[in-house]
Amino acid sequence: MGQIYLDEVGQSYIGANRKQIISKYNDVEKAAQAIDRERVEEAEREFRKARVGAQKLPWTMAGINAAIWVGIGYWVFNIPGAIGGALLGFFFGQGAIDRARKMNAEAVRVAEADLQEVKKDVAEDASRPMTFSVNEQVFGEREKEEDYKSAFADRLQGYARQTREAARNADEPKDEE
């Protein structure tokens, strides 16, 4: 008996404030969507930064390295030492350039994987069905038909929407800079 009374009081309280509760819930959802957009934008910025950084190679350092080896070779063995130092400097410089290319390629790969993961997370969040129907949001009254809908059917609709979006995104050409 006490439980029934509490349920009735709780329902009457929620019923009276349902529109406000729905409004606050929608505010939280909008804030979550804004955070998701910021996460995607940040991941895209990091990816662009990694791609731009991949173009920068340490040519100056390789040149300085080669010049140092030429100088050391000349100091020790004169002209033949300078020629040997040039060869040594060339190979050390090429090694530095190759290491930088590999590190930059890895940074781009990681940034792209992070971007795809963030986009996947955001797409999953966006595929969730609405908590409150449009009528509930406008009028603040509970819809009995919505209460009887299957949560499984809602989830299937969400997956179908997510699959359509993924197919649409796969069809769009990627822009390469």
Contacts in CASP RR format, 6 or more apart in sequence:
PFRMAT RR
TARGET T0000
AUTHOR 0000-0000-0000
METHOD contacts of the structure
MODEL  1
MGQIYLDEVGQSYIGANRKQIISKYNDVEKAAQAIDRERVEEAEREFRKA
RVGAQKLPWTMAGINAAIWVGIGYWVFNIPGAIGGALLGFFFGQGAIDRA
RKMNAEAVRVAEADLQEVKKDVAEDASRPMTFSVNEQVFGEREKEEDYKS
AFADRLQGYARQTREAARNADEPKDEE
14 21 0 8 1.000
15 140 0 8 1.000
15 142 0 8 1.000
18 136 0 8 1.000
18 140 0 8 1.000
18 141 0 8 1.000
18 142 0 8 1.000
19 139 0 8 1.000
19 140 0 8 1.000
22 132 0 8 1.000
22 136 0 8 1.000
22 137 0 8 1.000
22 140 0 8 1.000
25 131 0 8 1.000
25 132 0 8 1.000
26 132 0 8 1.000
26 137 0 8 1.000
29 131 0 8 1.000
32 125 0 8 1.000
33 126 0 8 1.000
36 121 0 8 1.000
36 122 0 8 1.000
36 125 0 8 1.000
36 126 0 8 1.000
37 122 0 8 1.000
39 118 0 8 1.000
39 121 0 8 1.000
39 122 0 8 1.000
40 115 0 8 1.000
40 118 0 8 1.000
40 119 0 8 1.000
40 122 0 8 1.000
43 111 0 8 1.000
43 114 0 8 1.000
43 115 0 8 1.000
43 118 0 8 1.000
43 119 0 8 1.000
44 115 0 8 1.000
46 111 0 8 1.000
46 114 0 8 1.000
46 115 0 8 1.000
47 108 0 8 1.000
47 111 0 8 1.000
47 112 0 8 1.000
47 114 0 8 1.000
47 115 0 8 1.000
48 177 0 8 1.000
49 111 0 8 1.000
50 104 0 8 1.000
50 107 0 8 1.000
50 108 0 8 1.000
50 110 0 8 1.000
50 111 0 8 1.000
50 112 0 8 1.000
51 108 0 8 1.000
51 111 0 8 1.000
51 177 0 8 1.000
53 104 0 8 1.000
53 107 0 8 1.000
54 101 0 8 1.000
54 104 0 8 1.000
54 105 0 8 1.000
54 107 0 8 1.000
54 108 0 8 1.000
56 104 0 8 1.000
57 97 0 8 1.000
57 100 0 8 1.000
57 101 0 8 1.000
57 104 0 8 1.000
58 96 0 8 1.000
58 97 0 8 1.000
58 100 0 8 1.000
59 97 0 8 1.000
61 93 0 8 1.000
61 96 0 8 1.000
62 92 0 8 1.000
62 93 0 8 1.000
62 94 0 8 1.000
62 96 0 8 1.000
62 97 0 8 1.000
63 89 0 8 1.000
63 93 0 8 1.000
65 89 0 8 1.000
65 92 0 8 1.000
65 93 0 8 1.000
65 96 0 8 1.000
66 85 0 8 1.000
66 86 0 8 1.000
66 89 0 8 1.000
66 90 0 8 1.000
66 92 0 8 1.000
66 93 0 8 1.000
68 89 0 8 1.000
69 84 0 8 1.000
69 85 0 8 1.000
69 86 0 8 1.000
69 88 0 8 1.000
69 89 0 8 1.000
69 92 0 8 1.000
70 82 0 8 1.000
70 85 0 8 1.000
70 86 0 8 1.000
70 89 0 8 1.000
71 82 0 8 1.000
71 85 0 8 1.000
72 85 0 8 1.000
73 81 0 8 1.000
73 82 0 8 1.000
73 84 0 8 1.000
73 85 0 8 1.000
74 81 0 8 1.000
74 82 0 8 1.000
74 85 0 8 1.000
77 84 0 8 1.000
123 162 0 8 1.000
123 165 0 8 1.000
123 166 0 8 1.000
124 162 0 8 1.000
126 162 0 8 1.000
126 165 0 8 1.000
127 158 0 8 1.000
127 159 0 8 1.000
127 161 0 8 1.000
127 162 0 8 1.000
127 165 0 8 1.000
128 158 0 8 1.000
129 154 0 8 1.000
129 155 0 8 1.000
129 157 0 8 1.000
129 158 0 8 1.000
133 143 0 8 1.000
133 146 0 8 1.000
135 141 0 8 1.000
135 143 0 8 1.000
136 142 0 8 1.000
136 143 0 8 1.000
136 146 0 8 1.000
END
